[in-house]
């Protein structure tokens, strides 16, 4: 649970536009999440 909250905070810091652009380029939402997590 703690890990999930940390990831949520990082995602909130990143603009939605960037996530949308990366997600569309990869075509997978989990892919962009894993890349950002690293």
PDBQT receptor file of N, H, CA, C and O in Angstrom, charges set to zero:
ATOM      1  N   UNK A   1       0.862  -1.210   0.000  1.00  0.00    +0.000 N 
ATOM      2  CA  UNK A   1       0.000   0.000   0.000  1.00  0.00    +0.000 C 
ATOM      3  C   UNK A   1       0.894   1.255   0.000  1.00  0.00    +0.000 C 
ATOM      4  O   UNK A   1       0.603   2.239  -0.680  1.00  0.00    +0.000 OA
ATOM      5  N   UNK A   2       1.935   1.198   0.742  1.00  0.00    +0.000 N 
ATOM      6  H   UNK A   2       2.171   0.399   1.294  1.00  0.00    +0.000 HD
ATOM      7  CA  UNK A   2       2.811   2.400   0.801  1.00  0.00    +0.000 C 
ATOM      8  C   UNK A   2       3.411   2.634  -0.594  1.00  0.00    +0.000 C 
ATOM      9  O   UNK A   2       3.508   3.770  -1.059  1.00  0.00    +0.000 OA
ATOM     10  N   UNK A   3       3.800   1.565  -1.230  1.00  0.00    +0.000 N 
ATOM     11  H   UNK A   3       3.721   0.643  -0.852  1.00  0.00    +0.000 HD
ATOM     12  CA  UNK A   3       4.418   1.731  -2.563  1.00  0.00    +0.000 C 
ATOM     13  C   UNK A   3       3.389   2.365  -3.528  1.00  0.00    +0.000 C 
ATOM     14  O   UNK A   3       3.723   3.229  -4.339  1.00  0.00    +0.000 OA
ATOM     15  N   UNK A   4       2.156   1.915  -3.414  1.00  0.00    +0.000 N 
ATOM     16  H   UNK A   4       1.884   1.213  -2.756  1.00  0.00    +0.000 HD
ATOM     17  CA  UNK A   4       1.124   2.424  -4.355  1.00  0.00    +0.000 C 
ATOM     18  C   UNK A   4       0.962   3.941  -4.121  1.00  0.00    +0.000 C 
ATOM     19  O   UNK A   4       0.803   4.699  -5.078  1.00  0.00    +0.000 OA
ATOM     20  N   UNK A   5       1.000   4.354  -2.930  1.00  0.00    +0.000 N 
ATOM     21  H   UNK A   5       1.130   3.738  -2.153  1.00  0.00    +0.000 HD
ATOM     22  CA  UNK A   5       0.774   5.796  -2.643  1.00  0.00    +0.000 C 
ATOM     23  C   UNK A   5       1.968   6.584  -3.217  1.00  0.00    +0.000 C 
ATOM     24  O   UNK A   5       1.784   7.671  -3.764  1.00  0.00    +0.000 OA
ATOM     25  N   UNK A   6       3.129   6.061  -3.099  1.00  0.00    +0.000 N 
ATOM     26  H   UNK A   6       3.278   5.178  -2.654  1.00  0.00    +0.000 HD
ATOM     27  CA  UNK A   6       4.327   6.790  -3.599  1.00  0.00    +0.000 C 
ATOM     28  C   UNK A   6       4.186   6.942  -5.127  1.00  0.00    +0.000 C 
ATOM     29  O   UNK A   6       4.471   7.999  -5.690  1.00  0.00    +0.000 OA
ATOM     30  N   UNK A   7       3.752   5.892  -5.755  1.00  0.00    +0.000 N 
ATOM     31  H   UNK A   7       3.520   5.033  -5.298  1.00  0.00    +0.000 HD
ATOM     32  CA  UNK A   7       3.645   5.966  -7.236  1.00  0.00    +0.000 C 
ATOM     33  C   UNK A   7       2.579   7.027  -7.596  1.00  0.00    +0.000 C 
ATOM     34  O   UNK A   7       2.747   7.794  -8.544  1.00  0.00    +0.000 OA
ATOM     35  N   UNK A   8       1.524   7.048  -6.846  1.00  0.00    +0.000 N 
ATOM     36  H   UNK A   8       1.388   6.425  -6.076  1.00  0.00    +0.000 HD
ATOM     37  CA  UNK A   8       0.439   8.014  -7.158  1.00  0.00    +0.000 C 
ATOM     38  C   UNK A   8       0.996   9.441  -7.036  1.00  0.00    +0.000 C 
ATOM     39  O   UNK A   8       0.686  10.311  -7.851  1.00  0.00    +0.000 OA
ATOM     40  N   UNK A   9       1.803   9.660  -6.031  1.00  0.00    +0.000 N 
ATOM     41  H   UNK A   9       2.055   8.954  -5.369  1.00  0.00    +0.000 HD
ATOM     42  CA  UNK A   9       2.344  11.026  -5.854  1.00  0.00    +0.000 C 
ATOM     43  C   UNK A   9       3.219  11.397  -7.051  1.00  0.00    +0.000 C 
ATOM     44  O   UNK A   9       3.163  12.522  -7.547  1.00  0.00    +0.000 OA
ATOM     45  N   UNK A  10       4.004  10.467  -7.496  1.00  0.00    +0.000 N 
ATOM     46  H   UNK A  10       4.049   9.553  -7.093  1.00  0.00    +0.000 HD
ATOM     47  CA  UNK A  10       4.930  10.773  -8.620  1.00  0.00    +0.000 C 
ATOM     48  C   UNK A  10       4.066  11.058  -9.864  1.00  0.00    +0.000 C 
ATOM     49  O   UNK A  10       4.350  11.978 -10.630  1.00  0.00    +0.000 OA
ATOM     50  N   UNK A  11       3.032  10.270 -10.045  1.00  0.00    +0.000 N 
ATOM     51  H   UNK A  11       2.801   9.522  -9.422  1.00  0.00    +0.000 HD
ATOM     52  CA  UNK A  11       2.191  10.449 -11.248  1.00  0.00    +0.000 C 
ATOM     53  C   UNK A  11       1.529  11.837 -11.184  1.00  0.00    +0.000 C 
ATOM     54  O   UNK A  11       1.379  12.505 -12.207  1.00  0.00    +0.000 OA
ATOM     55  N   UNK A  12       1.148  12.250 -10.013  1.00  0.00    +0.000 N 
ATOM     56  H   UNK A  12       1.270  11.708  -9.181  1.00  0.00    +0.000 HD
ATOM     57  CA  UNK A  12       0.461  13.553  -9.883  1.00  0.00    +0.000 C 
ATOM     58  C   UNK A  12       1.450  14.671 -10.249  1.00  0.00    +0.000 C 
ATOM     59  O   UNK A  12       1.060  15.698 -10.805  1.00  0.00    +0.000 OA
ATOM     60  N   UNK A  13       2.695  14.463  -9.939  1.00  0.00    +0.000 N 
ATOM     61  H   UNK A  13       3.012  13.628  -9.488  1.00  0.00    +0.000 HD
ATOM     62  CA  UNK A  13       3.700  15.501 -10.247  1.00  0.00    +0.000 C 
ATOM     63  C   UNK A  13       3.858  15.657 -11.768  1.00  0.00    +0.000 C 
ATOM     64  O   UNK A  13       4.052  16.761 -12.277  1.00  0.00    +0.000 OA
ATOM     65  N   UNK A  14       3.771  14.542 -12.467  1.00  0.00    +0.000 N 
ATOM     66  H   UNK A  14       3.613  13.645 -12.054  1.00  0.00    +0.000 HD
ATOM     67  CA  UNK A  14       3.930  14.607 -13.936  1.00  0.00    +0.000 C 
ATOM     68  C   UNK A  14       2.638  15.131 -14.582  1.00  0.00    +0.000 C 
ATOM     69  O   UNK A  14       1.550  14.683 -14.221  1.00  0.00    +0.000 OA
ATOM     70  N   UNK A  15       2.741  16.053 -15.512  1.00  0.00    +0.000 N 
ATOM     71  H   UNK A  15       3.625  16.417 -15.805  1.00  0.00    +0.000 HD
ATOM     72  CA  UNK A  15       1.539  16.616 -16.159  1.00  0.00    +0.000 C 
ATOM     73  C   UNK A  15       0.759  15.542 -16.906  1.00  0.00    +0.000 C 
ATOM     74  O   UNK A  15       1.324  14.591 -17.446  1.00  0.00    +0.000 OA
ATOM     75  N   UNK A  16      -0.543  15.723 -16.918  1.00  0.00    +0.000 N 
ATOM     76  H   UNK A  16      -1.002  16.495 -16.480  1.00  0.00    +0.000 HD
ATOM     77  CA  UNK A  16      -1.395  14.725 -17.613  1.00  0.00    +0.000 C 
ATOM     78  C   UNK A  16      -1.060  14.702 -19.103  1.00  0.00    +0.000 C 
ATOM     79  O   UNK A  16      -1.114  13.652 -19.743  1.00  0.00    +0.000 OA
ATOM     80  N   UNK A  17      -0.717  15.859 -19.644  1.00  0.00    +0.000 N 
ATOM     81  H   UNK A  17      -0.674  16.712 -19.124  1.00  0.00    +0.000 HD
ATOM     82  CA  UNK A  17      -0.412  15.935 -21.082  1.00  0.00    +0.000 C 
ATOM     83  C   UNK A  17       0.784  15.022 -21.397  1.00  0.00    +0.000 C 
ATOM     84  O   UNK A  17       0.779  14.307 -22.399  1.00  0.00    +0.000 OA
ATOM     85  N   UNK A  18       1.777  15.054 -20.558  1.00  0.00    +0.000 N 
ATOM     86  H   UNK A  18       1.782  15.635 -19.744  1.00  0.00    +0.000 HD
ATOM     87  CA  UNK A  18       2.976  14.223 -20.814  1.00  0.00    +0.000 C 
ATOM     88  C   UNK A  18       2.590  12.746 -20.753  1.00  0.00    +0.000 C 
ATOM     89  O   UNK A  18       2.993  11.953 -21.604  1.00  0.00    +0.000 OA
ATOM     90  N   UNK A  19       1.812  12.391 -19.747  1.00  0.00    +0.000 N 
ATOM     91  H   UNK A  19       1.484  13.035 -19.055  1.00  0.00    +0.000 HD
ATOM     92  CA  UNK A  19       1.408  10.977 -19.607  1.00  0.00    +0.000 C 
ATOM     93  C   UNK A  19       0.609  10.557 -20.840  1.00  0.00    +0.000 C 
ATOM     94  O   UNK A  19       0.803   9.470 -21.384  1.00  0.00    +0.000 OA
ATOM     95  N   UNK A  20      -0.275  11.423 -21.257  1.00  0.00    +0.000 N 
ATOM     96  H   UNK A  20      -0.432  12.306 -20.815  1.00  0.00    +0.000 HD
ATOM     97  CA  UNK A  20      -1.113  11.088 -22.430  1.00  0.00    +0.000 C 
ATOM     98  C   UNK A  20      -0.211  10.900 -23.662  1.00  0.00    +0.000 C 
ATOM     99  O   UNK A  20      -0.397   9.962 -24.437  1.00  0.00    +0.000 OA
ATOM    100  N   UNK A  21       0.729  11.768 -23.824  1.00  0.00    +0.000 N 
ATOM    101  H   UNK A  21       0.880  12.530 -23.195  1.00  0.00    +0.000 HD
ATOM    102  CA  UNK A  21       1.623  11.702 -25.019  1.00  0.00    +0.000 C 
ATOM    103  C   UNK A  21       2.443  10.418 -24.940  1.00  0.00    +0.000 C 
ATOM    104  O   UNK A  21       2.531   9.682 -25.923  1.00  0.00    +0.000 OA
ATOM    105  N   UNK A  22       3.031  10.147 -23.809  1.00  0.00    +0.000 N 
ATOM    106  H   UNK A  22       2.960  10.745 -23.011  1.00  0.00    +0.000 HD
ATOM    107  CA  UNK A  22       3.854   8.921 -23.694  1.00  0.00    +0.000 C 
ATOM    108  C   UNK A  22       2.971   7.685 -23.855  1.00  0.00    +0.000 C 
ATOM    109  O   UNK A  22       3.320   6.745 -24.569  1.00  0.00    +0.000 OA
ATOM    110  N   UNK A  23       1.831   7.704 -23.183  1.00  0.00    +0.000 N 
ATOM    111  H   UNK A  23       1.548   8.467 -22.603  1.00  0.00    +0.000 HD
ATOM    112  CA  UNK A  23       0.917   6.541 -23.268  1.00  0.00    +0.000 C 
ATOM    113  C   UNK A  23       0.522   6.294 -24.725  1.00  0.00    +0.000 C 
ATOM    114  O   UNK A  23       0.488   5.146 -25.170  1.00  0.00    +0.000 OA
ATOM    115  N   UNK A  24       0.234   7.327 -25.446  1.00  0.00    +0.000 N 
ATOM    116  H   UNK A  24       0.262   8.259 -25.085  1.00  0.00    +0.000 HD
ATOM    117  CA  UNK A  24      -0.206   7.156 -26.854  1.00  0.00    +0.000 C 
ATOM    118  C   UNK A  24       0.981   6.635 -27.677  1.00  0.00    +0.000 C 
ATOM    119  O   UNK A  24       0.805   5.771 -28.536  1.00  0.00    +0.000 OA
ATOM    120  N   UNK A  25       2.155   7.143 -27.425  1.00  0.00    +0.000 N 
ATOM    121  H   UNK A  25       2.298   7.845 -26.727  1.00  0.00    +0.000 HD
ATOM    122  CA  UNK A  25       3.330   6.711 -28.208  1.00  0.00    +0.000 C 
ATOM    123  C   UNK A  25       3.578   5.208 -27.960  1.00  0.00    +0.000 C 
ATOM    124  O   UNK A  25       3.890   4.465 -28.890  1.00  0.00    +0.000 OA
ATOM    125  N   UNK A  26       3.441   4.787 -26.733  1.00  0.00    +0.000 N 
ATOM    126  H   UNK A  26       3.188   5.391 -25.977  1.00  0.00    +0.000 HD
ATOM    127  CA  UNK A  26       3.685   3.363 -26.432  1.00  0.00    +0.000 C 
ATOM    128  C   UNK A  26       2.431   2.540 -26.730  1.00  0.00    +0.000 C 
ATOM    129  O   UNK A  26       2.507   1.367 -27.097  1.00  0.00    +0.000 OA
ATOM    130  N   UNK A  27       1.290   3.180 -26.563  1.00  0.00    +0.000 N 
ATOM    131  H   UNK A  27       1.228   4.132 -26.265  1.00  0.00    +0.000 HD
ATOM    132  CA  UNK A  27       0.051   2.439 -26.821  1.00  0.00    +0.000 C 
ATOM    133  C   UNK A  27      -0.332   1.612 -25.600  1.00  0.00    +0.000 C 
ATOM    134  O   UNK A  27      -1.322   0.881 -25.614  1.00  0.00    +0.000 OA
ATOM    135  N   UNK A  28       0.457   1.737 -24.555  1.00  0.00    +0.000 N 
ATOM    136  H   UNK A  28       1.261   2.331 -24.543  1.00  0.00    +0.000 HD
ATOM    137  CA  UNK A  28       0.113   0.973 -23.332  1.00  0.00    +0.000 C 
ATOM    138  C   UNK A  28       0.277   1.877 -22.114  1.00  0.00    +0.000 C 
ATOM    139  O   UNK A  28       1.301   2.544 -21.961  1.00  0.00    +0.000 OA
ATOM    140  N   UNK A  29      -0.690   1.896 -21.288  1.00  0.00    +0.000 N 
ATOM    141  H   UNK A  29      -1.522   1.355 -21.412  1.00  0.00    +0.000 HD
ATOM    142  CA  UNK A  29      -0.627   2.794 -20.104  1.00  0.00    +0.000 C 
ATOM    143  C   UNK A  29       0.360   2.204 -19.082  1.00  0.00    +0.000 C 
ATOM    144  O   UNK A  29       1.121   2.951 -18.467  1.00  0.00    +0.000 OA
ATOM    145  N   UNK A  30       0.357   0.931 -18.900  1.00  0.00    +0.000 N 
ATOM    146  H   UNK A  30      -0.262   0.324 -19.400  1.00  0.00    +0.000 HD
ATOM    147  CA  UNK A  30       1.267   0.344 -17.897  1.00  0.00    +0.000 C 
ATOM    148  C   UNK A  30       2.721   0.566 -18.337  1.00  0.00    +0.000 C 
ATOM    149  O   UNK A  30       3.599   0.767 -17.498  1.00  0.00    +0.000 OA
ATOM    150  N   UNK A  31       2.967   0.532 -19.618  1.00  0.00    +0.000 N 
ATOM    151  H   UNK A  31       2.254   0.369 -20.300  1.00  0.00    +0.000 HD
ATOM    152  CA  UNK A  31       4.357   0.696 -20.115  1.00  0.00    +0.000 C 
ATOM    153  C   UNK A  31       4.898   2.047 -19.649  1.00  0.00    +0.000 C 
ATOM    154  O   UNK A  31       5.989   2.115 -19.083  1.00  0.00    +0.000 OA
ATOM    155  N   UNK A  32       4.156   3.103 -19.880  1.00  0.00    +0.000 N 
ATOM    156  H   UNK A  32       3.270   3.049 -20.340  1.00  0.00    +0.000 HD
ATOM    157  CA  UNK A  32       4.657   4.436 -19.510  1.00  0.00    +0.000 C 
ATOM    158  C   UNK A  32       4.794   4.521 -17.989  1.00  0.00    +0.000 C 
ATOM    159  O   UNK A  32       5.683   5.206 -17.484  1.00  0.00    +0.000 OA
ATOM    160  N   UNK A  33       3.940   3.845 -17.276  1.00  0.00    +0.000 N 
ATOM    161  H   UNK A  33       3.217   3.288 -17.686  1.00  0.00    +0.000 HD
ATOM    162  CA  UNK A  33       4.036   3.885 -15.796  1.00  0.00    +0.000 C 
ATOM    163  C   UNK A  33       5.340   3.229 -15.354  1.00  0.00    +0.000 C 
ATOM    164  O   UNK A  33       6.033   3.738 -14.474  1.00  0.00    +0.000 OA
ATOM    165  N   UNK A  34       5.665   2.107 -15.965  1.00  0.00    +0.000 N 
ATOM    166  H   UNK A  34       5.102   1.693 -16.680  1.00  0.00    +0.000 HD
ATOM    167  CA  UNK A  34       6.892   1.393 -15.574  1.00  0.00    +0.000 C 
ATOM    168  C   UNK A  34       8.110   2.249 -15.919  1.00  0.00    +0.000 C 
ATOM    169  O   UNK A  34       9.071   2.296 -15.151  1.00  0.00    +0.000 OA
ATOM    170  N   UNK A  35       8.075   2.908 -17.041  1.00  0.00    +0.000 N 
ATOM    171  H   UNK A  35       7.295   2.870 -17.664  1.00  0.00    +0.000 HD
ATOM    172  CA  UNK A  35       9.228   3.740 -17.443  1.00  0.00    +0.000 C 
ATOM    173  C   UNK A  35       9.385   4.907 -16.459  1.00  0.00    +0.000 C 
ATOM    174  O   UNK A  35      10.495   5.217 -16.026  1.00  0.00    +0.000 OA
ATOM    175  N   UNK A  36       8.292   5.534 -16.121  1.00  0.00    +0.000 N 
ATOM    176  H   UNK A  36       7.390   5.282 -16.473  1.00  0.00    +0.000 HD
ATOM    177  CA  UNK A  36       8.376   6.681 -15.189  1.00  0.00    +0.000 C 
ATOM    178  C   UNK A  36       8.838   6.188 -13.818  1.00  0.00    +0.000 C 
ATOM    179  O   UNK A  36       9.621   6.848 -13.136  1.00  0.00    +0.000 OA
ATOM    180  N   UNK A  37       8.340   5.025 -13.434  1.00  0.00    +0.000 N 
ATOM    181  H   UNK A  37       7.703   4.489 -13.988  1.00  0.00    +0.000 HD
ATOM    182  CA  UNK A  37       8.711   4.499 -12.099  1.00  0.00    +0.000 C 
ATOM    183  C   UNK A  37      10.223   4.335 -12.039  1.00  0.00    +0.000 C 
ATOM    184  O   UNK A  37      10.829   4.585 -10.997  1.00  0.00    +0.000 OA
ATOM    185  N   UNK A  38      10.846   3.916 -13.147  1.00  0.00    +0.000 N 
ATOM    186  H   UNK A  38      10.354   3.713 -13.993  1.00  0.00    +0.000 HD
ATOM    187  CA  UNK A  38      12.304   3.695 -13.148  1.00  0.00    +0.000 C 
ATOM    188  C   UNK A  38      12.953   5.059 -13.185  1.00  0.00    +0.000 C 
ATOM    189  O   UNK A  38      14.180   5.158 -13.193  1.00  0.00    +0.000 OA
TER     190      UNK A  38
